[in-house]
Every structure is written in C-alpha cells, then in structure tokens.
Amino acid sequence: MTKKLIFLFLFIGSAAGSYIPLLWGDSLFSMASILWSMVGGFAGIYVGFKLGERWG
C-alpha cells in the first residue's frame, strides 16, 4: 500500500509542480518547470510515505 501511495503522490506532486511556472508566464519546458517538478516530486514522495505509515 505504501509503495502505491508514494508513486501516486510522486506523480501528482511532480505534475502540479511543473505547472507552477505558468503562473508567471513561463513555459512547461523551462528550467523553472523542471526544478518545480522535482520539488513537487520530492514533496509527493514525502506525503505518500507519511500517509503510508499512518494508514499502513
């Protein structure tokens, strides 16, 4: 269960993070989008792991 949650939130976090630069007019293929996608992915891994521990 934990592994599925981690992958789910990794996908959601990286997708959400890659859209953040659109708020200031950057494109999805910019370096900021890649950076925010990584940040969102790491945050998603953390959230998925913590939820997996709690629901485990």
For each residue, the residues with C-beta under 8 A, 3 or more apart:
1: 4 5 52 55 56
2: 5 6 48 49 52 53 56
3: 6 7 52
4: 1 7 8
5: 1 2 8 9 48 49 51 52 55
6: 2 3 9 10 44 45 48 49 52
7: 3 4 10 11 48
8: 4 5 11 12 48
9: 5 6 12 13 44 45 47 48 51
10: 6 7 13 14 41 44 45 48
11: 7 8 14 15 44
12: 8 9 15 16 44
13: 9 10 16 17 40 41 42 43 44 45 47
14: 10 11 17 18 37 38 40 41 44
15: 11 12 18 19 37 40
16: 12 13 19 20 40
17: 13 14 20 36 37 38 39 40 41 43
18: 14 15 21 28 33 34 36 37 40
19: 15 16 22 28 33
20: 16 17 23 32 33 36 40
21: 18 24 26 27 28 30 32 33 36
22: 19 25 26 27 28
23: 20
24: 21
25: 22
26: 21 22 30 32 33
27: 21 22 30 33
28: 18 19 21 22 33
29: 33
30: 21 26 27 33 34
31: 34 35
32: 20 21 26 35 36
33: 18 19 20 21 26 27 28 29 30 36 37
34: 18 30 31 37 38
35: 31 32 38 39
36: 17 18 20 21 32 33 39 40
37: 14 15 17 18 33 34 40 41
38: 14 17 34 35 41 42
39: 17 35 36 42 43
40: 13 14 15 16 17 18 20 36 37 43 44
41: 10 13 14 17 37 38 44 45
42: 13 38 39 45 46
43: 13 17 39 40 46 47
44: 6 9 10 11 12 13 14 40 41 47 48
45: 6 9 10 13 41 42 48 49
46: 42 43 49 50
47: 9 13 43 44 50 51
48: 2 5 6 7 8 9 10 44 45 51 52
49: 2 5 6 45 46 52 53
50: 46 47 53 54
51: 5 9 47 48 54 55
52: 1 2 3 5 6 48 49 55 56
53: 2 49 50 56
54: 50 51
55: 1 5 51 52
56: 1 2 52 53
